[in-house]
Each structure stands twice: as structure tokens, then as C-alpha cells.
């Protein structure tokens, strides 16, 4: 629908019916303006929208129809196009900015009825006084209309210009008593002074308002086509988002885009304040307001949303409430959000802000500052930060963040990236404890220890000299101290930070702790990671389980994933690959969500999955998982992440026989205050295995001095190397030294049984060797642990060729026996393990993915919503440990699920 529908200077070229010679002048003696009775001409670019026409057809079923929307919404042309298709009598009357006293109003209504061929009788008469009309005239008119066999359709355009309450009462009287003989259509920018609630309650009101008048993206694309501008649907959708589907904005933008060399780019980037849209809004909306209202609109244009109290804070007045209510009622591009909050139409806001800079130069930063202070007092933190930053008041912004105990939001939560971006503009001139804390958080989150610790120490020095109650700031310091301790691998410092935080929790308002669970979750994650690095597995597990059990929510999602990733690594180091895989899959399950970087928990989870894949001899999968973590920035500083990657990479290289490369890969290149026993043991094992492969037996066994029974998985692998070096006693000493507070995991029992079986084989005790091999195969089969057998050496082959052991290994460790009379073929690769079976619905979704159906097609085929299909897909990805559709299909086929 063309924007010119509500532009006051409309051309009216439709034929005007002849006027009865009995009435040529109005009560003031002026001739009737015949153009006010003519249907507006529709331009070539007018777009007929079937959905609105169908809705408007309801006007014949209800006495009153209301088309209520802002200037340029397309109300007039919609009604004119619809009215032109109706059978007479259709009376059209437009109002301008002239005199609209009762006598004049009814004189024009009567003349409109004459013009459409439904003239009132002489008994009705005509108003003789411009200021009033007799009750007899109104009663007679209503009575005559009520007696008509065919209803008169009366359309009053720009009815908002009629402000006299007497006219509203008189119009309602006539409408009520005319019965089925009158159908009234009001085209207005404001709510008419009629008892709409009564009509609405009994179903006698047809309403088409702003939301329905707004163009859809598809309608906008068609409108642009009529203007000679062809753009993709996404470009039309973006323009609709910016204009809220406002007809005038779309048409005026299309006219300007038609003159551009790149219409699509113009529609994407045009400056609203330098366009014909600005001219329209300033003339039709802003300049029609009082001086006080104009000032209010200009000042609130710096806000995304506002309420009367906030608007008063910006204007230093107390009348914002009625002004805003009036603007909304007048459809003056002030939109109600509910609960007394409003927002400006996006284009109107852009134009007003530009106008503000011209009319009140230099005021904008102060308005942002006033808004930030009000929002801070009323607990609206995100908007406080945005306006503080816009005012370049970083002390205010950082102070609000720290006082709200929200510094953890720089590390986790859906808006962490946006928050970090906001504070990245903070300059060095901002010097307060809060700004130093934010600076420290920014640097430590980017693993810049030197600058981060410098800012943290400076903040702590200032806080030490401050006598005010600054518990929130000191608790923020404890969080950052814990992160610094984690990055330096220093358990004493992380425990000190945790103790400090525990003492400060009682000094911080409880509602702040409840509002920001991410602070505690982050703190405990740093503690758990550092304890894991130090080899204090049980202490680390207790802390990390607390984090993993933190109530769900976006703000704690990242620390919960980190905790699950670390718990997966703990299970792997304790010899439980199946448990480790399940927790690792949980840690990476949400890694598909959009964001600047993948969560650390998903990185550690992928590294654990890679290590488990090596143990199962799925080397290509292990390499792919390691490659997915190649660009992780946290690995450069975090000891646990770096050691996890070294462990997975070294084990993969060893499995491929690249012993020297494994030695180079195994040592994490991260300096730490405390040596990690498990990382040191892994390094010793790889080095020893490489030396043994080179025949340097003494050097190989010497390298194993760093391995003890405190690390069970490492101890049994060291025992295997000792036995290969023919140091049976040393191998058994290592096995006997293993300490475990719970039943050893399969990675321990399988390797320990293989060591003892090899010793028995060397001693000629075949029965014991095969008994131990049987137990090892049974334990390994549940977990698909193949590498221990593949790495065992030549001694195991004769035993595995025996029928009982061959049957235990068939199908997962060795190829299954061929069917009778069937030529044996090449062995197929072992199918990877699926930890969790797919549900029936997930299987249905996966089958359709394999048929190359889109998400929308799957949803339609299964009678599901698109969001439900996406949820099933994410679950399938998690269970199959993949990230993409194609990978899911390939892995499912490998598992013979498709």
C-alpha cells in the first residue's frame, strides 16, 4: 500500500456525484468543498493486500469499523480501494484542519449522504448554526436511516481531526438508533471518543490497527517491485524490521532506492535522518506536537525504552506520564510495551536523535548519563552499562557492574561477548577500583597474565585504602585471584582466594548472590581445575560436582560445561573411558550454540573423546576431534587444557608408531607453579616408550621413576614397559603399589591383566596367561578397548588364535568368523561405540536427514514444529559425537543404524 495514503495533500481525481441543488452552502455560507466527498485516487504503486480487504469486509456485519494507525500507515487508501468495490450507497467524507464544530460537521455528513445517492428527506432539514445541531435533526436522520432496506456505508477519513466531544456523543446517538441502516467506518490516528468497549463486548466492532496494517516481508517485496526495485526476500525482511512494516517508510525508501545504483545496499544502509522519510515524520508527527512534547520526544530518543519516571529524569519535568499516554493514543510513533514502558518507532528514533544533535548540541552525553543513573538506581544493569558507555562515563559503568556483583558476566552468559565488546572501548584515563577490576577481568579472560595481574593488584591497593563497604568489589577480586591461580597452576593461591570469597559472602546482600550464581560457579570451577592439575583428584571431583549440579540457566552454562569436561578428564585418568565419554559428550552438547569462541568445557570434552577414541583404535576420529580444538585460545595458558591436548596428541602419535613426535607433543608448554603428577607421568611414559623402541632399555626404565601407584592408569602402563624391558620384579612392584579408593576402571584392570598374562606367558604358565587374557577381554569388550591388545606385542597372538579367546574377540577386536561356504572378505573396521541409543523420534529425524530433507520439510513430514526438530537434531549430534548433518549420517551408517 502506497505511503501517500495519509499524506494530507492528497489528489482526489475520482468523479464527484452531483450535489442536490437544494443545498449549496454550509452553515457559514461557504460552498461545500466537493473534493471532501471524493474517494482518493490510488497511485500506480498501490498494492492491494487481500488479507486486509477480507478483514474489512466484516464492516458490513458490525455497526462500527475502526481503522486506527499512525500517519502513513496506509489506512486511507485501503479504505478507499475497498469502498470503490462496494455497491452504492457509499458516502465518503474527509476532514482537514478547518472548522469542525457540530453544525458544520453534520452539514457535511448530510451533504456526503446526498452526494452518494442517499439524500435525507426534507424532514431532516439542515443545520443553520455552525456551533450546534438540533436533537430533532439527529433523531429524524437516525429514524430515516433505520427504515432503509439497504444500509448506507459512511466512511469518515481523518476523523482524528474532529475533537469536539459533543460530536462524538451525537455520532454515537445516530449510529445506535440507525440500527442496520448505517455502517460507520472511522479512519483515524487516535482512539475516537466513542464507547468502543461496549461495541467490542457485544461483537459489534471491526478493528484494523497498526500491527495488522504493517507490511509483511512478502508484501514489502511486492511493493518494492511495484516501485521498480527488486531485492531478495531477506533484504525486504531487514527493511520491514527497520520500518516496522510502516507503509510510508517502505514507499519513500523504495522511491529513493530506485534512484540508487545499488538499491539493495541503499535499503540496508540509508540514513533515515537524511531521507524523505525524515521530512514526512517531522512534518506529520513532530511539528504537530506542542513545544513541550517535542522536547520530550527529542530527549527520550536516546533511549531504547522508557517509562514516565525515566522520561521525567531526562526532561527535569513531571508531566511525562500524560504526554506519553497521549502520544501513544494519537499513534504518534510511540509504542506501548506494557507496564508503563514505551519505545519509539525505530525510524522515528533515528530521525529524532539526529534532530536532537542539531537543536540541542552537546546534550546527548548528559542525557545518557542521567538515564544511566536512573536505571542504576532502579536495578536495570544492562541498560545502565549501555548508557554509561554512551556517556563515556566508565567509572559509572564499571562501578555498576562491580556493585551488582556481575563481573562474572564478562566470562559467561549469553551476553558475555557483547559486554566484553562494550568495555573494550574503555580508555586508560578511567582509574578507579572498579575500572581496574574490569580491566583485569578483560586481560585475564584473554590470558594476558602480566597486564591482568597488574590491574588486579592496583585495584586491590585502592580497595585496601578505602574504608567504605566494598564487599562486592573484594569478592570480585577473589574471583579474579582464583582465575589467575588457575592459569599459573598454583593450588595454594586458589584455595586462599576461595577462603577469602567464603568470608565475603556473608557481607554481600543475599539477593545479589542469588541473582548472580555464575560468580560462585566460576570461582569453584577455577578451584576444581587447579586441584585437578595438582593431582588432588578427589578434592577436585567434589568441587566440580558442585558446579555441575548448579541450577541450570544461561549464566552458569559455561562453568557447568567446564566442570563436566574436567570431570570427564578425571574419569579418564582414573581408568573409566566409558564414564569419561558420557561426561565429555555432555560437555560438548551445547557447543553448537553461536558465540565468538567455543566453551573451554567443550574443548576439554573433545580432547577426552579423542583420547578415548585412541584407546578404541578409532584414530581418524581422534585426529578430527583434536583438530577441532586447534584454535582454542585458552589452551595457550590453561595448564589442564594444554596437558589434555598434549596427552591426546601424544597417544595418537604413539598409536601410529611416531614415537619421536609423541615425545615432542607430550609436554604441555605452559609454565606452572606446581608440577602436575599425572601430566609428568604421561610425559615419562611416552619418553620411556620411545626410548624402549630405540633399544635404550636403561634410559627407558630410568624415565619411569616419575611414575607411581598414585596414578593407576600410568602405573600399569609403566609396568608394561618394565616388563617389556624384562624387569618383571619392577613391573609387579608398580602393579602392587597402585592405590585406588574405588574399584579400578577397565583401563586399569585390562592393562594390569595383560601385564600379568605376559609375565605368566614368559614363565611358561599358559593356563594362567589365558585365564588373565579371558578376564581382560571381558572387561575390554564392554568399553571397546582395543589399543591395549594391539600394543601388547607378538606374544599375545598364539593365545588369541585359540577358540575361546578368538570367540571373545570376534566382532569388536578381530573380524567376526565368516559364514559357512562364504569366501572370507577383508576385515571391516570396527564400529564405533554409541553410548546412548537414539529414541524412536530421533531415529525418524535422522532417517529424513539422510534423505537430504531440510529442517522445515522434516517438521512438516513428522507434524512437528521446526524448533522440536532442531532439538532432536542437537540430541542426535550429542549422542553420535558429531557437529554436522553429514557427519551424523556417516556415523549412523557406520553403526548400521541406517
HELIX and SHEET records of a PDB file:
HELIX    1   1 UNK A    3  UNK A    6  5                                   4    
HELIX    2   2 UNK A   34  UNK A   37  5                                   4    
HELIX    3   3 UNK A   50  UNK A   56  1                                   7    
HELIX    4   4 UNK A   57  UNK A   61  5                                   5    
HELIX    5   5 UNK A   75  UNK A   84  1                                  10    
HELIX    6   6 UNK A  102  UNK A  115  1                                  14    
HELIX    7   7 UNK A  135  UNK A  146  1                                  12    
HELIX    8   8 UNK A  159  UNK A  161  5                                   3    
HELIX    9   9 UNK A  165  UNK A  178  1                                  14    
HELIX   10  10 UNK A  179  UNK A  181  5                                   3    
HELIX   11  11 UNK A  196  UNK A  201  1                                   6    
HELIX   12  12 UNK A  210  UNK A  213  1                                   4    
HELIX   13  13 UNK A  217  UNK A  226  1                                  10    
HELIX   14  14 UNK A  233  UNK A  243  1                                  11    
HELIX   15  15 UNK A  247  UNK A  258  1                                  12    
HELIX   16  16 UNK A  263  UNK A  269  1                                   7    
HELIX   17  17 UNK A  272  UNK A  274  5                                   3    
HELIX   18  18 UNK A  276  UNK A  284  1                                   9    
HELIX   19  19 UNK A  286  UNK A  288  5                                   3    
HELIX   20  20 UNK A  291  UNK A  300  1                                  10    
HELIX   21  21 UNK A  308  UNK A  315  1                                   8    
HELIX   22  22 UNK A  320  UNK A  329  1                                  10    
HELIX   23  23 UNK A  346  UNK A  359  1                                  14    
HELIX   24  24 UNK A  364  UNK A  377  1                                  14    
HELIX   25  25 UNK A  381  UNK A  390  1                                  10    
HELIX   26  26 UNK A  394  UNK A  403  1                                  10    
HELIX   27  27 UNK A  407  UNK A  410  5                                   4    
HELIX   28  28 UNK A  416  UNK A  423  1                                   8    
HELIX   29  29 UNK A  433  UNK A  445  1                                  13    
HELIX   30  30 UNK A  449  UNK A  464  1                                  16    
HELIX   31  31 UNK A  471  UNK A  487  1                                  17    
HELIX   32  32 UNK A  491  UNK A  504  1                                  14    
HELIX   33  33 UNK A  505  UNK A  507  5                                   3    
HELIX   34  34 UNK A  510  UNK A  515  1                                   6    
HELIX   35  35 UNK A  517  UNK A  533  1                                  17    
HELIX   36  36 UNK A  537  UNK A  548  1                                  12    
HELIX   37  37 UNK A  554  UNK A  556  5                                   3    
HELIX   38  38 UNK A  557  UNK A  573  1                                  17    
HELIX   39  39 UNK A  577  UNK A  588  1                                  12    
HELIX   40  40 UNK A  600  UNK A  615  1                                  16    
HELIX   41  41 UNK A  619  UNK A  627  1                                   9    
HELIX   42  42 UNK A  634  UNK A  636  5                                   3    
HELIX   43  43 UNK A  639  UNK A  655  1                                  17    
HELIX   44  44 UNK A  659  UNK A  666  1                                   8    
HELIX   45  45 UNK A  677  UNK A  693  1                                  17    
HELIX   46  46 UNK A  697  UNK A  703  1                                   7    
HELIX   47  47 UNK A  704  UNK A  706  5                                   3    
HELIX   48  48 UNK A  712  UNK A  724  1                                  13    
HELIX   49  49 UNK A  728  UNK A  736  1                                   9    
HELIX   50  50 UNK A  746  UNK A  762  1                                  17    
HELIX   51  51 UNK A  766  UNK A  783  1                                  18    
HELIX   52  52 UNK A  787  UNK A  790  1                                   4    
HELIX   53  53 UNK A  794  UNK A  796  5                                   3    
HELIX   54  54 UNK A  797  UNK A  800  1                                   4    
HELIX   55  55 UNK A  803  UNK A  809  1                                   7    
HELIX   56  56 UNK A  840  UNK A  850  1                                  11    
HELIX   57  57 UNK A  855  UNK A  862  1                                   8    
HELIX   58  58 UNK A  866  UNK A  880  1                                  15    
HELIX   59  59 UNK A  885  UNK A  894  1                                  10    
SHEET    1   A 5 UNK A  90  UNK A  94  0                                        
SHEET    2   A 5 UNK A 152  UNK A 157  1                                        
SHEET    3   A 5 UNK A 182  UNK A 188  1                                        
SHEET    4   A 5 UNK A  64  UNK A  68  1                                        
SHEET    5   A 5 UNK A 205  UNK A 208  1                                        
SHEET    1   B 3 UNK A 306  UNK A 307  0                                        
SHEET    2   B 3 UNK A 341  UNK A 344 -1                                        
SHEET    3   B 3 UNK A 334  UNK A 338 -1                                        
END                                                                             
